[in-house]
């Protein structure tokens, strides 16, 4: 079995972290604390006021996404990949909700451009492994295609993105009865992000298509849990770990 492709993880951006008070966390970490998709969060979005500057910083950092918090009280925020602005994305919202709690400003709702996203927290927050949950709507993750493979080994054997264009979530059942899934995500945007370690929006799409709660193991060691609700929303949950010093 070929090991899953290791997503790009930038290094050496301390000057930006200092200038913009940037926090870096790993989102959707596995049960052992490993894995997790790196996320940059700028708590004071006013420090990077225009879209061009935000795109430039996100591209320079090279994370799958970077979040700019424009209003902590209302939860209003902006999400950028290295190449595009996103109306909704799962791992940025889970990571931002975790960070706000550890800054002493827990959020009941976050407000990306797509709309209001309810937030809930498991546990007291003293344990970094406590899960954070956000709820979104399937239409907010439209455009992500899923493709089922026969076995988890087939998913692992991929040595890069399959041919084609557009975001692709490849997956296979680990245990259909238990709802456990093996998955990998290839953005295929042409911006240097070959593979995402963990992707909440794609997990939301898959959960909507299958119509059931899932326990997804993605990338090299990440875990995403999902829960569908009767109102059509889907919750995405996972644990978060700090990369920069804990606030």
N, C-alpha and C positions, 0 to 999 in steps of 0.2 A: 504493500500500500504506500503510495506517495503521500508525504505529509502535506497538509493544506498549505497553500501559498501564504506567506507572511505579508500582511498588509504593510504599506509604507508608514513608518513612524518617524517624523522629523526630530532632529536633535539640535541642541545648541541655539535656542532662541531666547535665552535669558534676558538680553537687552529689551526685547519686545515685552516680555512678562513684566519687567520693572516699569517701563514707560506707560503701559496701559493697564497696570494692576491685573495682569492676566493670571487666571487660575487654570490649571490643567488637571483633569480627572480622567479616570478610566471607567467607562459605563458598560453595564451588563457583564460584570466580572463573573467568573465561574465559581462554584462552591469552594474551591481552594484559594480564591482570591486572585487567580491568574486570568489571563485574557482581558477582555474589556476593550472597548474602542476609545482611543484618546479623544478628548474634547477640550477645546479652549473656550473659556468663558471670560468675557470682559464685563465685570459688574457695573462699571460706570460707562454706559454706552456713549455718553456725551463726549468722552475722551476721543472717540472715533466717530465724528458727527455725520459724515456723508457716505453715501453708498460706495463711491469709488475708493475711498480710504478703507472701508471695511472689506471690500473685495481684495484689495491689495494686501491687507494684513492676513486675511484668511489664506490667500495664495502663498504668502511668505511662510506662514506657519506650516502649511501642508497637511493639516488634519482633515479628516473627512468633513467635519463641520466645526465652525467657530460661532459662538453665540455672543451677541451684544445685548445687554440688559438695558433697556431704555427707561423703564420705570419699575422699581422694585415693589412699590405699593400696589400697583395694578397688575404686575406680572408681565407687562408688555416687553417683548423682545424681538430680536431680528436674528435670522439664521443664515449663515453663508457657508457654502462649500468653497474650494479654491477657484471655482469658475462660475457658480450661479447662486442666486438667493432663493431660499426654499420657504414656502408657506407653512410647511409642517415637516417635522422629522422627529423620530422617536428618541434616539439616544441623546440628542441635544436637550430635549425637554426633561428626560429623566435625570441627566447630569446636572442641569441647571436647578431643578427642584432640590436635589441633594445638596448642592452648594449653598443655596439660599438658606436651607435649614441650618447648615453649619456656620453660616454667617449670622445666625440669630434672627433670620427673616423668613421663616417657613411660609410657603405659598399654598393657598387653597386652590388657586387657579393660575395658570400661565396663559399668556395671550400672544402667540405667534400670529402672523398674518392670516392663517387659515381660520382662526376663531378661538373661543375659550376652551381651554384644556384643563379639566379638573385634575387635582393632584391629591394623592393619599400617601401616607407614610406607614410602613410596618415598624413596630417596635419603638423604642425610645430615641433612637438615633445615636446612642452611645456606641453601638456596635456598627462598624463601617459595613458589615455584611447585611444590615437591615435593608429590606427592599423598599424602593420608591416606585410608585405606580402613577402613570398618566393615562388619560382616556381620550381617544381620538375617533374620528369617523373614517370609514373605509374610503370615501371619496377624496379625502385629504391625501391619500397615498396612491392615487390613480397613476397609471403609467408604468408601474413596476410589474414586469411579467414574471410568473413563477413557472418552473419546469420540474416535474417529478422524475427522479431517477429511481432505478430498481432497488439499490442498496446504498447504505451509508458509504461503503467502500468505493462505490462508483463516484460519489460526491467527492470523497477524499482524493481520488485518483486524478482529478483535474489539475493540470499544471499551470493553468491560467484561464482567462475568460473564454468561454465557448465563442465561436464565430458569431458575428451579428452586431447589432447596435441597440442601444437602450438598456436600461437597468434590468438585470436578470437575477432572480433568486432561485438557485438550484437546491433541491431538497430531496430527502428520502425518509421514510419511516424508520426509526430505530425500534419502536414498539407502538404499533397502531392502537392497541387497547389502552395503553398508558398515555397515549398522546405525545410521545417523545419523538423528536425530529432532529435529523442532522441537516444542516444548511450552510450554504456559502452565498455571498452576495457580490456581484460584479457590477459596479455603476456604469462602466463603459461610456464615460463622458469625455474621455480624452484629455483629462486634466491632471494626470499623474497618479490618481487614486485607482490602483488596479483592482483592489479588493477591500471591502469593508470588513473589519473584524466582527462587528455586531451592528445590526441594522433594524431599528424598531419599526420604521414605516413598512419595510418589506414583510416583517413578521406580522404586522397588522393586516396586510393584504392577504397573506397565506391563511391567517386565522379566519378572515371573512370568507374566503373561498371554501375552507373546510368546515366552517360552521361549528367549531368546537375550541375549547381551551387547549393550549399547546405548551409544551416545555421544549424549547428549541436550543440545541447546542450548535453554535455557529463559530466559524473561524478556527483559531488555534486553541481556544479554551473558554469561550464566552457562553453565557446562558441568558436566554430571554424567555420570560413567562408571559402568557397572554390569557385574557379572560373576556369572552364576549358577553354583552349585556342585552337585555330585552329591548332597550331603546335603540339598538343598532350600533352603539359605540363599542369600542374594544379597548380594554386596558392592557398596557404594556408595563411589565415590572421587572426590576432587576437590582442588583447591588452595584454600588459605586465606590471606588477607591481613589484617594487623592494621589496625584503625581507630584505637584508642587506642595510645599508644606501645608499641612492642615490649618485652616483659619482658626 
